[in-house]
Amino acid sequence: MSAQGSAGVIHDIGYRRYAGERTSRAGITRALLFSGVLAVFGFGRSGKAKVLPFALLGMTLVPAVIQVGIMSIIGLSSDLLNYSAYNAGSSFLVVLFVAAQAPVLFSRDLRSGVISLYLARPLGATAFALTRWASLVLAILAFVLTPLLVLFIGGLAAGASFWEELPRVAVALAGAVLLAMLVATVASLVASWTLRRGLAIAGSIMVLLVGLGVTAGLQEVASTEGATGLAHWAALLSPFVLVDSVQVSLGDATSQFPAPADSAATGLLLLASALALMLLGLALLVRRYRSRGA
Amino acid sequence: MTVIQTTALTKRYGSAQVPALDDLSIEVDDGVTGLVGANGAGKSTLIKILLGLLAPTSGSASVLGHDIEGSGEQIRRAVGYMPEHDCLPPDMRCIDFVVHMGRMSGLPPAPARERAADVLRHVGLAEERYRLMGGYSTGMKQRAKLAQALVHDPELVMLDEPTNGLDPAARDDMLALVQRIGHDFGIPVLVTSHLLGELERISDHVVVLDGGRLLRSEATRSFLADTGAVLIEVTGEADAQRRMGEALAARGLSCRPHGGLIEIDPLAPALPTEAGDTPEGGRGPDAGALDGEAAAAAHDRLRDLVRDTAADLDLGLVRVQARTGRLEDVFRDEVPA
């Protein structure tokens, strides 16, 4: 209004208070959840942080694209599309992705000390730990679901029947959710205890990949020796074998491993045990964060 | 307004039961409050208890009217906290980090961005805010840490050793900033330091902790009040200081060398006033109790004596300086053991 006001002078208006709206606890949790998912893929971090997750994502898509390509060019039947075995087949890439990116959510906070800032904010240790875990689950889901969706949509485009494919892909999706939750629990525990990124990566790879090999070997030996019970329960040692076993026994998928559960009851029992182990892991994770706050 | 109140707050760690805080009852008001103590005096423990991150062994406390037991979330919503140690992710840009921290304190997305830019300007990181914090100097890191404590417009900020690791110039900037927060921004500040001289300059009130116990809690002014003692410096031959000291002693003054200066105790006992002056001089609260006029007269008489003595000895009087209290004296006086 005044003459000075129109002269284009920059005024230092000093410190401004904030009287506006503030988000609820749920709003804060949601913000943390999605910023965590984005951080896993390198958003909000340095440019080179995006290279690895997207390179791995690209690599895990290659088989799906090739399968869909072969199907549409040569015109093979849609039986070729084996959704539920896809992530066990590319387990190496899934493990690499999880091992490399879990430290982003877990080791980084604890190592750089940001955790003390988070814990001095409204959420608190328990909600923080569980939200971090949920972020990792969502990120892994994005990683394992994308190739399945490429297969499914590509298959449909190449002439597969929607209603024939749907139950098979649904089993695979459910398996992917279970896989993401189990793998996230293992990786978050490893990453929150080994504060160095390199150690966390090596540790996660050890636990997940070597666990996979050992489990497959153990099942092989146990089933040739006739110890089928042991062979079934060995699946609890590796999320990949377990998800395969549950998919086979409950969802009528074809197995990639020597000794899948042979009855629905065993499958259910395995599933329940795996979920119980997961809850135990989450309790340990929460304890870890609670002790860091003090 | 009282922003922090603790009653008989005690915290013991582990099985050894060594108290980190021992029966601590303090009140913190508006403005800048300094929390002073040596390393391990219990400063950080107190802050963690006030934030609800640690449970006290016994006693109670309230922050901004919220009880620490059961209202941790409300307290953490309203308080900004700057920890002592490193707490910045190296692979994030400062602006993104401060926005994120604002969101974590309950700001909606747009206000978080706006306030982050605002606050970074106030702490002096406007130019560098788009850089990754891994490349920041210690001074810039301290500023970024301060920005994240202010981004949600807290009703109280707790700053744990904000000048840690800073060079003298950066230290002065940081202290000026802390003072601005307390006075210009109107946000009550609780700031800790083990350097007493720093808090002397910026705080309105000082709480001194020692071994988890409250040593003193007073307005900074009363720590720094004129003690009535005088420091003088003389020039002349090589032994000028010694001669001057002996001459002063001969006139009945109690004095002692103080580096290159001579410290002379106040002249209070010789004064024929009705004010009940204490012979050791009024330090801290006693200084205020001195009768103002009598004290001024005593100061004048002391200075006259010093001048006459120097003239008699034919020495040059370089300096006559009132010896004000220093926070260090609190420890010298009250922790002889």
Interface residues (C-beta under 8 A of the other chain):
Chain A: G14 Y15 R16 R17 Y18 G20 E21 R22 T23 S24 R25 G27 I28 A31 L32 S35 G44 R45 S46 A49 R108 D109 S112 G113 V114 I115 S116 L117 Y118 L119 A120 R121 P122 L123 G124 G293 A294
Chain B: K48 L51 L53 L54 G72 E73 R76 R77 V79 Y81 P83 H85 D86 C87 L88 P89 P90 D91 M92 D96 H100 M101 R103 M104 S105 G106 L107 P108 P109 P111 R115 D118 H122 L132 Q148 H152 D153 D184 F185 G186
